[in-house]
């Protein structure tokens, strides 16, 4: 992996030699910026209503919490009728659901996935593990509080929460977004140095730019 991140000279099809520096050339190094409302209050209110009724999920299942998300796609719970849709990539998603415990090794992947999502974006912590480490609270390699590393808009408590609890979490998140209080992405931009310091404190093999999207 380290060899892939080293500077190297490559030859282009036209024979020209080009110096490649992966960490600079493959990622954007621009820090996040605060996105202020661009329109009048009534238009922003309409936009927030539209955002709340179209939650496209990037599911980050690390443990038993991932199991609880699957039934929501079935006819019994039918989350699609609430405007909730699962997507395969961060680029297509606006709701990041982290379900289950996060190890220090997995945290790096969660950060990269979150930063690749387009704003406005929201984070939901599913289960006790994201709140206080859950049953792994005394483990040396388990993250205790997710909101120390990513801006969490809503927690769904339980070990593990049933699908009905997750549906209620969607409804509560919708209320937050409609009220114009789903500002996790802006909090991340405003307190970027604090979040990044917390992330680097536990991720010792930091081999990526401070911001990447």
C-alpha positions in Angstrom: 0.0 0.0 0.0 2.8 2.4 0.9 4.4 1.9 -2.6 1.2 3.0 -4.2 1.3 6.3 -2.3 4.9 7.1 -3.2 5.8 9.7 -5.9 6.6 8.1 -9.2 7.3 8.9 -12.8 4.9 7.5 -15.4 5.0 7.7 -19.2 1.9 9.1 -21.0 0.7 7.6 -24.3 2.4 10.5 -26.2 5.7 9.6 -24.6 5.8 12.5 -22.1 7.0 11.7 -18.6 4.7 12.8 -15.8 5.3 12.9 -12.1 2.5 11.4 -10.1 2.0 12.2 -6.4 -1.1 10.1 -5.4 -2.1 11.9 -2.2 -2.2 15.2 -4.1 -3.3 14.1 -7.5 -6.1 11.6 -6.5 -7.7 13.5 -3.7 -9.1 17.1 -3.2 -7.2 18.8 -0.4 -9.6 21.7 -0.1 -11.2 21.7 3.4 -15.0 21.7 3.8 -16.8 25.0 3.8 -20.0 26.1 5.5 -23.0 26.0 3.2 -25.2 29.0 4.0 -28.9 29.2 2.8 -28.8 30.6 -0.7 -32.5 31.5 -1.0 -35.3 33.1 0.9 -36.8 31.3 4.0 -39.8 30.0 2.2 -37.7 28.4 -0.6 -35.3 26.9 1.9 -38.2 25.5 3.8 -39.5 23.8 0.6 -36.0 22.5 0.0 -35.7 21.0 3.5 -39.1 19.4 3.0 -37.9 17.8 -0.2 -34.6 16.7 1.4 -36.5 15.1 4.3 -38.8 13.1 2.1 -35.9 11.7 0.0 -33.4 10.0 2.3 -30.9 8.1 0.3 -28.9 5.8 2.6 -25.3 4.7 2.6 -25.4 1.8 5.1 -22.2 1.2 7.0 -22.9 -2.1 8.7 -20.1 -3.2 11.0 -21.9 -5.7 13.1 -25.4 -6.9 14.1 -26.9 -3.5 13.4 -26.6 -4.2 9.7 -29.1 -7.1 10.1 -31.8 -4.7 11.3 -31.6 -2.6 8.2 -32.4 -5.4 5.8 -36.0 -6.1 6.8 -36.8 -2.5 6.1 -36.4 -3.2 2.4 -39.0 -6.0 2.5 -42.8 -5.6 2.0 -43.4 -6.1 5.7 -41.9 -2.7 6.6 -41.5 -1.2 3.2 -39.3 1.8 4.0 -39.6 3.0 0.4 -43.1 4.3 1.1 -41.4 6.8 3.4 -39.0 8.1 0.8 -36.2 6.0 2.1 -33.9 4.3 -0.4 -30.6 2.5 -0.1 -27.8 3.4 -2.4 -24.5 1.7 -3.2 -22.0 4.6 -3.1 -21.4 7.8 -1.1 -21.8 10.0 -4.1 -25.5 9.0 -4.4 -26.4 9.2 -0.7 -27.3 11.9 1.8 -27.8 9.8 5.0 -24.9 7.9 6.5 -26.1 5.1 8.8 -23.4 3.6 11.0 -24.8 0.5 12.6 -22.8 -1.4 15.3 -19.4 -0.9 16.8 -16.6 1.0 15.1 -13.0 -0.1 15.5 -10.1 2.3 15.1 -9.3 0.5 11.9 -12.8 0.8 10.5 -13.2 4.5 11.6 -10.8 5.5 8.8 -13.1 4.0 6.2 -16.2 5.6 7.8 -14.5 9.0 7.6 -13.6 8.6 4.0 -17.1 7.4 3.1 -18.7 10.4 4.9 -16.4 13.0 3.3 -17.2 11.7 -0.1 -20.9 12.3 0.3 -22.3 15.5 -1.1 -23.8 18.2 1.2 -26.3 18.5 2.7 -25.7 15.2 4.4 -26.8 13.6 7.7 -25.4 10.9 10.0 -27.4 8.4 12.1 -25.8 6.3 14.8 -27.7 3.0 15.1 -27.4 1.1 18.3 -25.6 1.4 21.7 -22.2 0.8 20.2 -22.2 4.1 18.4 -23.2 5.9 21.7 -20.9 4.4 24.3 -19.2 1.4 22.8 -22.0 -1.0 23.8 -20.8 -4.4 25.0 -17.3 -3.4 23.8 -17.1 -0.3 25.9 -13.9 -1.5 27.6 -12.2 -2.7 24.4 -8.9 -1.0 23.5 -9.7 -0.7 19.8 -13.4 0.3 19.9 -14.7 3.8 19.4 -16.8 4.9 22.3 -18.6 8.0 21.0 -19.2 8.4 17.3 -20.0 12.1 17.6 -16.4 12.8 18.7 -15.3 11.8 15.1 -18.3 12.5 12.9 -21.2 14.9 13.3 -24.2 12.7 14.4 -27.6 14.2 13.7 -29.6 11.4 15.4 -29.0 8.3 17.5 -31.3 5.3 17.6 -30.8 3.6 20.9 -30.9 -0.1 21.6 -28.8 -3.3 21.3 -29.9 -3.8 18.6 -32.9 -1.5 17.8 -35.7 -3.3 16.0 -36.7 -2.2 12.5 -39.6 -0.3 14.0 -37.2 1.8 16.0 -35.2 2.6 12.9 -38.4 3.7 11.1 -39.2 6.0 14.0 -35.6 7.3 13.7 -36.3 8.2 10.1 -39.4 10.1 11.1 -37.5 12.0 13.8 -34.7 12.8 11.4 -37.2 14.2 8.9 -38.5 16.5 11.6 -35.0 17.8 12.3 -34.4 18.4 8.6 -37.7 20.1 8.0 -37.0 22.4 10.9 -33.7 23.4 9.2 -31.6 21.9 12.0 -29.9 19.1 10.1 -26.7 21.0 10.1 -24.2 18.2 10.7 -22.2 18.9 7.6 -21.8 22.6 8.6 -20.8 21.6 12.1 -18.1 19.4 10.6 -16.9 22.3 8.5 -17.0 24.8 11.4 -15.2 22.4 13.8 -13.0 20.7 11.2 -9.8 21.1 13.2 -11.4 19.6 16.3 -12.8 16.6 14.4 -9.6 16.0 12.6 -7.5 16.1 15.8 -9.8 13.5 17.4 -9.6 11.3 14.3 -5.8 11.4 14.2 -5.6 10.7 17.9 -6.9 7.2 17.4 -5.9 6.5 13.8 -2.1 6.1 13.9 -1.6 5.0 10.3 -3.0 8.2 8.8 -2.1 7.8 5.1 -4.6 10.1 3.4 -5.2 13.8 3.0 -6.9 15.6 5.8 -10.0 16.0 3.6 -10.9 13.9 0.6 -13.9 13.7 -1.7 
